């Protein structure tokens, strides 16, 4: 069924000049961009977004990385958008990412991995609402 998912083009990919290429890959994959904007997250905002990872050993470094520069947050829509975007992103660790995926092309390592995508409908709803209001989304 038609789903929404939430995407972040992370600071590594923004700094490397890959916003356009990644949005093109998203579009070519048939996912509709319902909303998009560039933001520079505060520490509080990044900590809140990644609250589920609070107890992980990499949490501090992950937050430092996510606030190291601007990111592009987007809402994507399509049939099975969550799974399709995860497939397009490739594995979290770019060493395990398939050819043709965003992370294979643009990720540096398991942390600086170019993009984020929601993992389930419940998290997608929370993540979209964390950064966007309904009036920011096109019909
Ligand atoms: P993301 O999909 O945004 O969700 C959590 C993020 O934590 C993940 O992408 C990576 O950027 C980062 N991450 C996950 N696992 C590790 C790890 N083992 N070491 C460092 N960073 C990680």
Backbone and ligand atoms as CSV (ligand in chain L), in Angstrom:
chain,resi,resn,atom,element,x,y,z
A,1,UNK,N,N,0.838,-1.215,0.000
A,1,UNK,CA,C,0.000,0.000,0.000
A,1,UNK,C,C,0.866,1.256,0.000
A,2,UNK,N,N,0.232,2.362,-0.274
A,2,UNK,CA,C,0.948,3.642,-0.338
A,2,UNK,C,C,1.446,4.022,1.050
A,3,UNK,N,N,2.725,4.309,1.126
A,3,UNK,CA,C,3.349,4.626,2.421
A,3,UNK,C,C,4.149,5.914,2.321
A,4,UNK,N,N,4.384,6.503,3.491
A,4,UNK,CA,C,5.352,7.583,3.618
A,4,UNK,C,C,6.594,7.025,4.286
A,5,UNK,N,N,7.757,7.556,3.909
A,5,UNK,CA,C,8.962,7.279,4.670
A,5,UNK,C,C,9.748,8.576,4.828
A,6,UNK,N,N,10.664,8.560,5.771
A,6,UNK,CA,C,11.429,9.753,6.097
A,6,UNK,C,C,12.894,9.509,5.743
A,7,UNK,N,N,13.499,10.495,5.084
A,7,UNK,CA,C,14.890,10.386,4.619
A,7,UNK,C,C,15.735,11.528,5.166
A,8,UNK,N,N,16.982,11.216,5.507
A,8,UNK,CA,C,17.976,12.263,5.778
A,8,UNK,C,C,19.168,12.034,4.859
A,9,UNK,N,N,19.562,13.084,4.121
A,9,UNK,CA,C,20.873,13.094,3.467
A,9,UNK,C,C,21.814,13.686,4.506
A,10,UNK,N,N,22.746,12.848,4.992
A,10,UNK,CA,C,23.548,13.178,6.179
A,10,UNK,C,C,24.670,14.173,5.856
A,11,UNK,N,N,25.289,14.735,6.914
A,11,UNK,CA,C,26.305,15.784,6.704
A,11,UNK,C,C,27.457,15.382,5.780
A,12,UNK,N,N,27.857,14.110,5.800
A,12,UNK,CA,C,28.959,13.683,4.917
A,12,UNK,C,C,28.576,13.851,3.450
A,13,UNK,N,N,27.367,13.431,3.107
A,13,UNK,CA,C,26.914,13.489,1.711
A,13,UNK,C,C,26.614,14.921,1.277
A,14,UNK,N,N,26.103,15.745,2.194
A,14,UNK,CA,C,25.868,17.156,1.871
A,14,UNK,C,C,27.211,17.841,1.616
A,15,UNK,N,N,28.179,17.618,2.525
A,15,UNK,CA,C,29.491,18.270,2.403
A,15,UNK,C,C,30.218,17.835,1.134
A,16,UNK,N,N,29.995,16.595,0.710
A,16,UNK,CA,C,30.664,16.079,-0.487
A,16,UNK,C,C,29.976,16.512,-1.782
A,17,UNK,N,N,28.874,17.260,-1.661
A,17,UNK,CA,C,28.194,17.756,-2.860
A,17,UNK,C,C,27.274,16.740,-3.512
A,18,UNK,N,N,26.744,15.807,-2.715
A,18,UNK,CA,C,25.941,14.726,-3.288
A,18,UNK,C,C,24.433,14.860,-3.100
A,19,UNK,N,N,23.949,16.027,-2.679
A,19,UNK,CA,C,22.494,16.201,-2.511
A,19,UNK,C,C,21.761,15.908,-3.820
A,20,UNK,N,N,22.210,16.535,-4.884
A,20,UNK,CA,C,21.518,16.406,-6.173
A,20,UNK,C,C,21.508,14.976,-6.680
A,21,UNK,N,N,22.650,14.312,-6.601
A,21,UNK,CA,C,22.738,12.924,-7.084
A,21,UNK,C,C,21.816,12.004,-6.294
A,22,UNK,N,N,21.761,12.213,-4.976
A,22,UNK,CA,C,20.935,11.332,-4.138
A,22,UNK,C,C,19.453,11.596,-4.387
A,23,UNK,N,N,19.044,12.863,-4.478
A,23,UNK,CA,C,17.635,13.153,-4.782
A,23,UNK,C,C,17.262,12.608,-6.162
A,24,UNK,N,N,18.208,12.635,-7.113
A,24,UNK,CA,C,17.947,12.069,-8.446
A,24,UNK,C,C,17.734,10.558,-8.349
A,25,UNK,N,N,18.560,9.865,-7.540
A,25,UNK,CA,C,18.393,8.416,-7.380
A,25,UNK,C,C,17.036,8.090,-6.753
A,26,UNK,N,N,16.629,8.907,-5.777
A,26,UNK,CA,C,15.325,8.717,-5.132
A,26,UNK,C,C,14.213,8.866,-6.166
A,27,UNK,N,N,14.308,9.920,-6.959
A,27,UNK,CA,C,13.299,10.203,-7.980
A,27,UNK,C,C,13.282,9.106,-9.048
A,28,UNK,N,N,14.457,8.688,-9.501
A,28,UNK,CA,C,14.556,7.633,-10.522
A,28,UNK,C,C,13.998,6.301,-10.013
A,29,UNK,N,N,14.049,6.098,-8.689
A,29,UNK,CA,C,13.506,4.862,-8.109
A,29,UNK,C,C,11.982,4.910,-8.009
A,30,UNK,N,N,11.387,6.026,-8.409
A,30,UNK,CA,C,9.926,6.126,-8.418
A,30,UNK,C,C,9.328,6.557,-7.100
A,31,UNK,N,N,10.181,7.051,-6.199
A,31,UNK,CA,C,9.655,7.567,-4.933
A,31,UNK,C,C,9.374,9.052,-5.107
A,32,UNK,N,N,8.183,9.473,-4.652
A,32,UNK,CA,C,7.757,10.870,-4.816
A,32,UNK,C,C,8.237,11.700,-3.627
A,33,UNK,N,N,8.873,12.821,-3.911
A,33,UNK,CA,C,9.331,13.720,-2.843
A,33,UNK,C,C,8.158,14.630,-2.459
A,34,UNK,N,N,7.619,14.377,-1.271
A,34,UNK,CA,C,6.436,15.124,-0.789
A,34,UNK,C,C,6.835,16.413,-0.083
A,35,UNK,N,N,8.054,16.441,0.459
A,35,UNK,CA,C,8.561,17.616,1.168
A,35,UNK,C,C,10.059,17.448,1.277
A,36,UNK,N,N,10.787,18.561,1.283
A,36,UNK,CA,C,12.239,18.484,1.483
A,36,UNK,C,C,12.761,19.836,1.947
A,37,UNK,N,N,13.766,19.815,2.804
A,37,UNK,CA,C,14.394,21.074,3.246
A,37,UNK,C,C,15.770,20.780,3.827
A,38,UNK,N,N,16.629,21.815,3.783
A,38,UNK,CA,C,17.955,21.705,4.387
A,38,UNK,C,C,17.895,22.350,5.761
A,39,UNK,N,N,18.445,21.642,6.744
A,39,UNK,CA,C,18.475,22.152,8.124
A,39,UNK,C,C,19.839,21.835,8.732
A,40,UNK,N,N,20.200,22.569,9.764
A,40,UNK,CA,C,21.372,22.206,10.553
A,40,UNK,C,C,20.847,21.908,11.960
A,41,UNK,N,N,20.854,20.633,12.325
A,41,UNK,CA,C,20.239,20.212,13.593
A,41,UNK,C,C,21.015,20.730,14.794
A,42,UNK,N,N,20.271,21.070,15.823
A,42,UNK,CA,C,20.882,21.347,17.129
A,42,UNK,C,C,21.214,20.012,17.795
A,43,UNK,N,N,22.070,20.047,18.804
A,43,UNK,CA,C,22.398,18.840,19.563
A,43,UNK,C,C,21.130,18.215,20.155
A,44,UNK,N,N,20.263,19.041,20.723
A,44,UNK,CA,C,19.028,18.552,21.355
A,44,UNK,C,C,18.140,17.840,20.321
A,45,UNK,N,N,18.048,18.455,19.135
A,45,UNK,CA,C,17.219,17.889,18.060
A,45,UNK,C,C,17.778,16.525,17.616
A,46,UNK,N,N,19.091,16.432,17.461
A,46,UNK,CA,C,19.712,15.168,17.033
A,46,UNK,C,C,19.589,14.109,18.122
A,47,UNK,N,N,19.792,14.491,19.363
A,47,UNK,CA,C,19.645,13.536,20.476
A,47,UNK,C,C,18.214,13.010,20.549
A,48,UNK,N,N,17.255,13.885,20.325
A,48,UNK,CA,C,15.844,13.478,20.344
A,48,UNK,C,C,15.525,12.550,19.191
A,49,UNK,N,N,16.047,12.866,18.014
A,49,UNK,CA,C,15.781,12.042,16.834
A,49,UNK,C,C,16.327,10.631,17.017
A,50,UNK,N,N,17.532,10.523,17.595
A,50,UNK,CA,C,18.178,9.226,17.775
A,50,UNK,C,C,18.006,8.668,19.187
A,51,UNK,N,N,16.966,9.099,19.900
A,51,UNK,CA,C,16.744,8.679,21.294
A,51,UNK,C,C,16.737,7.150,21.457
A,52,UNK,N,N,16.250,6.414,20.433
A,52,UNK,CA,C,16.224,4.940,20.542
A,52,UNK,C,C,17.640,4.351,20.623
A,53,UNK,N,N,18.641,5.106,20.199
A,53,UNK,CA,C,20.032,4.614,20.222
A,53,UNK,C,C,20.828,5.146,21.412
A,54,UNK,N,N,20.126,5.783,22.372
A,54,UNK,CA,C,20.772,6.479,23.496
A,54,UNK,C,C,21.782,5.623,24.254
A,55,UNK,N,N,21.469,4.319,24.413
A,55,UNK,CA,C,22.334,3.436,25.209
A,55,UNK,C,C,23.452,2.797,24.382
A,56,UNK,N,N,23.464,3.043,23.070
A,56,UNK,CA,C,24.481,2.432,22.211
A,56,UNK,C,C,25.827,3.116,22.425
A,57,UNK,N,N,26.923,2.344,22.306
A,57,UNK,CA,C,28.255,2.932,22.507
A,57,UNK,C,C,28.578,4.040,21.500
A,58,UNK,N,N,27.930,4.000,20.318
A,58,UNK,CA,C,28.257,4.984,19.282
A,58,UNK,C,C,27.375,6.226,19.337
A,59,UNK,N,N,26.477,6.316,20.347
A,59,UNK,CA,C,25.493,7.414,20.373
A,59,UNK,C,C,26.142,8.805,20.349
A,60,UNK,N,N,27.143,9.024,21.201
A,60,UNK,CA,C,27.781,10.346,21.281
A,60,UNK,C,C,28.412,10.770,19.966
A,61,UNK,N,N,29.141,9.829,19.364
A,61,UNK,CA,C,29.787,10.125,18.076
A,61,UNK,C,C,28.758,10.334,16.970
A,62,UNK,N,N,27.680,9.556,17.031
A,62,UNK,CA,C,26.627,9.689,16.021
A,62,UNK,C,C,26.010,11.084,16.093
A,63,UNK,N,N,25.703,11.553,17.298
A,63,UNK,CA,C,25.122,12.892,17.459
A,63,UNK,C,C,26.120,13.958,17.001
A,64,UNK,N,N,27.383,13.832,17.406
A,64,UNK,CA,C,28.415,14.793,16.956
A,64,UNK,C,C,28.449,14.859,15.429
A,65,UNK,N,N,28.418,13.695,14.804
A,65,UNK,CA,C,28.446,13.637,13.333
A,65,UNK,C,C,27.211,14.306,12.731
A,66,UNK,N,N,26.034,13.997,13.279
A,66,UNK,CA,C,24.792,14.500,12.674
A,66,UNK,C,C,24.623,16.010,12.815
A,67,UNK,N,N,25.370,16.618,13.767
A,67,UNK,CA,C,25.289,18.078,13.913
A,67,UNK,C,C,26.547,18.765,13.353
A,68,UNK,N,N,27.393,17.995,12.671
A,68,UNK,CA,C,28.649,18.556,12.151
A,68,UNK,C,C,28.433,19.447,10.935
A,69,UNK,N,N,27.253,19.429,10.361
A,69,UNK,CA,C,26.951,20.252,9.195
A,69,UNK,C,C,25.497,20.094,8.829
A,70,UNK,N,N,25.055,20.817,7.788
A,70,UNK,CA,C,23.654,20.718,7.386
A,70,UNK,C,C,23.293,19.339,6.824
A,71,UNK,N,N,22.014,19.018,6.898
A,71,UNK,CA,C,21.449,17.788,6.329
A,71,UNK,C,C,20.234,18.173,5.486
A,72,UNK,N,N,19.808,17.252,4.626
A,72,UNK,CA,C,18.576,17.451,3.867
A,72,UNK,C,C,17.568,16.407,4.331
A,73,UNK,N,N,16.475,16.874,4.937
A,73,UNK,CA,C,15.422,15.967,5.394
A,73,UNK,C,C,14.290,15.986,4.366
A,74,UNK,N,N,13.716,14.807,4.104
A,74,UNK,CA,C,12.663,14.700,3.101
A,74,UNK,C,C,11.604,13.693,3.532
A,75,UNK,N,N,10.405,13.893,2.998
A,75,UNK,CA,C,9.328,12.914,3.131
A,75,UNK,C,C,9.107,12.306,1.751
A,76,UNK,N,N,9.164,10.982,1.681
A,76,UNK,CA,C,9.005,10.259,0.417
A,76,UNK,C,C,7.728,9.442,0.458
A,77,UNK,N,N,7.075,9.319,-0.692
A,77,UNK,CA,C,5.827,8.559,-0.760
A,77,UNK,C,C,5.860,7.585,-1.924
A,78,UNK,N,N,5.262,6.418,-1.708
A,78,UNK,CA,C,5.117,5.440,-2.785
A,78,UNK,C,C,4.593,4.129,-2.238
A,79,UNK,N,N,4.268,3.212,-3.154
A,79,UNK,CA,C,3.913,1.853,-2.751
A,79,UNK,C,C,5.121,1.240,-2.028
A,80,UNK,N,N,4.903,0.733,-0.839
A,80,UNK,CA,C,5.992,0.117,-0.062
A,80,UNK,C,C,7.240,0.998,0.020
A,81,UNK,N,N,7.031,2.288,0.209
A,81,UNK,CA,C,8.131,3.264,0.181
A,81,UNK,C,C,9.219,2.945,1.212
A,82,UNK,N,N,8.837,2.419,2.363
A,82,UNK,CA,C,9.822,2.173,3.427
A,82,UNK,C,C,10.836,1.119,2.971
A,83,UNK,N,N,10.330,-0.019,2.518
A,83,UNK,CA,C,11.216,-1.101,2.071
A,83,UNK,C,C,11.971,-0.699,0.801
A,84,UNK,N,N,11.291,-0.005,-0.096
A,84,UNK,CA,C,11.955,0.389,-1.353
A,84,UNK,C,C,13.083,1.374,-1.083
A,85,UNK,N,N,12.872,2.307,-0.165
A,85,UNK,CA,C,13.952,3.261,0.120
A,85,UNK,C,C,15.103,2.552,0.835
A,86,UNK,N,N,14.797,1.604,1.716
A,86,UNK,CA,C,15.879,0.863,2.393
A,86,UNK,C,C,16.703,0.061,1.380
A,87,UNK,N,N,16.012,-0.489,0.385
A,87,UNK,CA,C,16.719,-1.218,-0.665
A,87,UNK,C,C,17.618,-0.271,-1.467
A,88,UNK,N,N,17.092,0.912,-1.784
A,88,UNK,CA,C,17.870,1.897,-2.543
A,88,UNK,C,C,19.075,2.396,-1.743
A,89,UNK,N,N,18.919,2.542,-0.416
A,89,UNK,CA,C,20.029,2.998,0.429
A,89,UNK,C,C,21.148,1.956,0.483
A,90,UNK,N,N,20.797,0.682,0.576
A,90,UNK,CA,C,21.777,-0.376,0.779
A,90,UNK,C,C,22.067,-0.570,2.253
A,91,UNK,N,N,22.942,-1.527,2.567
A,91,UNK,CA,C,23.229,-1.891,3.954
A,91,UNK,C,C,23.830,-0.719,4.724
A,92,UNK,N,N,23.550,-0.686,6.045
A,92,UNK,CA,C,24.068,0.364,6.937
A,92,UNK,C,C,25.576,0.496,6.786
A,93,UNK,N,N,26.263,-0.654,6.771
A,93,UNK,CA,C,27.707,-0.675,6.562
A,93,UNK,C,C,27.975,-0.704,5.058
A,94,UNK,N,N,28.577,0.354,4.511
A,94,UNK,CA,C,28.759,0.415,3.050
A,94,UNK,C,C,29.597,-0.734,2.488
A,95,UNK,N,N,30.412,-1.379,3.338
A,95,UNK,CA,C,31.172,-2.547,2.863
A,95,UNK,C,C,30.243,-3.689,2.470
A,96,UNK,N,N,29.033,-3.679,3.048
A,96,UNK,CA,C,28.058,-4.728,2.735
A,96,UNK,C,C,26.976,-4.259,1.761
A,97,UNK,N,N,27.068,-3.004,1.311
A,97,UNK,CA,C,26.022,-2.453,0.436
A,97,UNK,C,C,26.180,-2.970,-0.993
A,98,UNK,N,N,25.041,-3.241,-1.624
A,98,UNK,CA,C,25.018,-3.739,-3.012
A,98,UNK,C,C,25.413,-2.631,-3.991
A,99,UNK,N,N,25.959,-3.057,-5.145
A,99,UNK,CA,C,26.208,-2.136,-6.258
A,99,UNK,C,C,24.930,-1.380,-6.612
A,100,UNK,N,N,25.082,-0.130,-6.945
A,100,UNK,CA,C,23.924,0.647,-7.386
A,100,UNK,C,C,23.144,1.295,-6.267
A,101,UNK,N,N,23.515,1.006,-5.005
A,101,UNK,CA,C,22.812,1.629,-3.889
A,101,UNK,C,C,23.485,2.960,-3.517
A,102,UNK,N,N,22.729,3.793,-2.807
A,102,UNK,CA,C,23.236,5.106,-2.402
A,102,UNK,C,C,24.471,4.945,-1.518
A,103,UNK,N,N,24.408,4.020,-0.561
A,103,UNK,CA,C,25.548,3.867,0.364
A,103,UNK,C,C,26.771,3.284,-0.330
A,104,UNK,N,N,26.569,2.386,-1.287
A,104,UNK,CA,C,27.715,1.845,-2.044
A,104,UNK,C,C,28.431,2.991,-2.753
A,105,UNK,N,N,27.640,3.902,-3.322
A,105,UNK,CA,C,28.215,5.019,-4.088
A,105,UNK,C,C,28.816,6.092,-3.197
A,106,UNK,N,N,28.119,6.435,-2.112
A,106,UNK,CA,C,28.444,7.684,-1.421
A,106,UNK,C,C,28.847,7.551,0.050
A,107,UNK,N,N,28.645,6.387,0.675
A,107,UNK,CA,C,28.967,6.271,2.099
A,107,UNK,C,C,30.452,6.034,2.308
A,108,UNK,N,N,30.961,6.491,3.456
A,108,UNK,CA,C,32.374,6.326,3.804
A,108,UNK,C,C,32.573,5.155,4.753
A,109,UNK,N,N,31.728,5.071,5.783
A,109,UNK,CA,C,31.832,3.985,6.769
A,109,UNK,C,C,30.475,3.809,7.456
A,110,UNK,N,N,30.418,2.927,8.474
A,110,UNK,CA,C,29.120,2.575,9.074
A,110,UNK,C,C,28.441,3.785,9.727
A,111,UNK,N,N,29.230,4.756,10.172
A,111,UNK,CA,C,28.624,5.971,10.749
A,111,UNK,C,C,28.356,7.028,9.668
A,112,UNK,N,N,29.380,7.351,8.905
A,112,UNK,CA,C,29.252,8.368,7.850
A,112,UNK,C,C,28.715,7.677,6.601
A,113,UNK,N,N,27.416,7.322,6.694
A,113,UNK,CA,C,26.859,6.438,5.676
A,113,UNK,C,C,25.818,7.113,4.780
A,114,UNK,N,N,25.973,8.408,4.586
A,114,UNK,CA,C,25.293,9.193,3.535
A,114,UNK,C,C,23.801,9.450,3.732
A,115,UNK,N,N,23.061,8.430,4.157
A,115,UNK,CA,C,21.608,8.582,4.255
A,115,UNK,C,C,21.014,7.814,5.431
A,116,UNK,N,N,19.844,8.265,5.834
A,116,UNK,CA,C,19.004,7.564,6.803
A,116,UNK,C,C,17.647,7.336,6.164
A,117,UNK,N,N,17.017,6.213,6.466
A,117,UNK,CA,C,15.630,5.970,6.063
A,117,UNK,C,C,14.903,5.245,7.165
A,118,UNK,N,N,13.612,5.538,7.311
A,118,UNK,CA,C,12.803,4.904,8.355
A,118,UNK,C,C,12.809,3.386,8.196
A,119,UNK,N,N,12.659,2.661,9.335
A,119,UNK,CA,C,12.689,1.195,9.266
A,119,UNK,C,C,11.321,0.531,9.389
A,120,UNK,N,N,10.277,1.300,9.706
A,120,UNK,CA,C,8.939,0.715,9.872
A,120,UNK,C,C,7.901,1.838,9.821
A,121,UNK,N,N,6.631,1.501,9.554
A,121,UNK,CA,C,5.597,2.537,9.468
A,121,UNK,C,C,5.484,3.392,10.737
A,122,UNK,N,N,5.636,2.762,11.911
A,122,UNK,CA,C,5.497,3.501,13.175
A,122,UNK,C,C,6.622,4.522,13.314
A,123,UNK,N,N,7.861,4.105,13.003
A,123,UNK,CA,C,8.984,5.046,13.119
A,123,UNK,C,C,8.898,6.106,12.023
A,124,UNK,N,N,8.417,5.731,10.840
A,124,UNK,CA,C,8.270,6.716,9.762
A,124,UNK,C,C,7.331,7.840,10.201
A,125,UNK,N,N,6.221,7.486,10.820
A,125,UNK,CA,C,5.246,8.500,11.260
A,125,UNK,C,C,5.870,9.433,12.289
A,126,UNK,N,N,6.615,8.861,13.239
A,126,UNK,CA,C,7.264,9.666,14.284
A,126,UNK,C,C,8.327,10.581,13.665
A,127,UNK,N,N,9.125,10.017,12.757
A,127,UNK,CA,C,10.233,10.778,12.160
A,127,UNK,C,C,9.731,11.899,11.260
A,128,UNK,N,N,8.703,11.626,10.454
A,128,UNK,CA,C,8.123,12.679,9.604
A,128,UNK,C,C,7.624,13.820,10.486
A,129,UNK,N,N,6.890,13.477,11.533
A,129,UNK,CA,C,6.295,14.506,12.410
A,129,UNK,C,C,7.363,15.267,13.201
A,130,UNK,N,N,8.528,14.647,13.388
A,130,UNK,CA,C,9.612,15.295,14.138
A,130,UNK,C,C,10.160,16.507,13.371
A,131,UNK,N,N,10.101,16.456,12.040
A,131,UNK,CA,C,10.701,17.521,11.220
A,131,UNK,C,C,9.720,18.294,10.345
A,132,UNK,N,N,8.530,17.749,10.090
A,132,UNK,CA,C,7.613,18.400,9.151
A,132,UNK,C,C,6.211,18.532,9.738
A,133,UNK,N,N,5.548,19.642,9.382
A,133,UNK,CA,C,4.124,19.784,9.668
A,133,UNK,C,C,3.351,19.452,8.384
A,134,UNK,N,N,2.070,19.151,8.514
A,134,UNK,CA,C,1.271,18.745,7.349
A,134,UNK,C,C,1.273,19.796,6.244
A,135,UNK,N,N,1.291,21.076,6.606
A,135,UNK,CA,C,1.218,22.120,5.576
A,135,UNK,C,C,2.489,22.202,4.738
A,136,UNK,N,N,3.551,21.550,5.156
A,136,UNK,CA,C,4.791,21.555,4.374
A,136,UNK,C,C,4.790,20.470,3.290
A,137,UNK,N,N,3.794,19.584,3.296
A,137,UNK,CA,C,3.777,18.476,2.346
A,137,UNK,C,C,2.853,18.761,1.177
A,138,UNK,N,N,3.348,18.487,-0.038
A,138,UNK,CA,C,2.514,18.713,-1.212
A,138,UNK,C,C,1.502,17.578,-1.349
A,139,UNK,N,N,0.410,17.847,-2.041
A,139,UNK,CA,C,-0.691,16.882,-2.122
A,139,UNK,C,C,-0.400,15.719,-3.037
L,1,LIG,P1,P,20.862,5.357,10.698
L,1,LIG,O1,O,20.033,4.604,9.726
L,1,LIG,O2,O,20.735,6.839,10.651
L,1,LIG,O3,O,20.531,4.858,12.164
L,1,LIG,C1,C,21.442,4.940,13.213
L,1,LIG,C2,C,22.798,5.365,12.760
L,1,LIG,O4,O,23.827,5.065,13.678
L,1,LIG,C3,C,23.193,4.615,11.496
L,1,LIG,O5,O,22.421,5.020,10.427
L,1,LIG,C4,C,24.680,4.917,11.437
L,1,LIG,O6,O,24.940,6.223,10.954
L,1,LIG,C5,C,25.014,4.866,12.916
L,1,LIG,N1,N,25.534,3.552,13.289
L,1,LIG,C6,C,24.908,2.389,13.271
L,1,LIG,N2,N,25.691,1.403,13.712
L,1,LIG,C7,C,26.862,1.972,14.025
L,1,LIG,C8,C,28.078,1.496,14.542
L,1,LIG,N3,N,28.246,0.198,14.819
L,1,LIG,N4,N,29.060,2.376,14.744
L,1,LIG,C9,C,28.876,3.690,14.472
L,1,LIG,N5,N,27.733,4.206,13.984
L,1,LIG,C10,C,26.737,3.356,13.758
